[in-house]
Amino acid sequence: MDIEYENKTDISIEQQTALIEIEALDHKLLQHFHNIIKLQPSLTRQLVSFQANKPRPSYRWYKYKEAFSASLIEHLLSKYGI
């Protein structure tokens, strides 16, 4: 994963160095867990975030950006037979 910047002059050398270090650590972490981490295309951003709750009655009363969608919970309960 490469970190792209619109204008590299907008960030300081320290910030650039920190971002490069973060990118290297991220790559190292991905390499360490490459055989464990699996992409699930069915788990879209909308499904795993609160966005999927927006059209559902009673879930849209209050926006809670850290919430999971009700659909994700239903999906996981069904998938694992809980």
Secondary structure, DSSP 8 states (H G I E B T S, - for coil): -----S-GGGS-HHHHHHHHHHHHHHHHHHHHTTTT----TTS-HHHHSGGGGTTSTTTTSS--TT---HHHHHHHHHHTT-
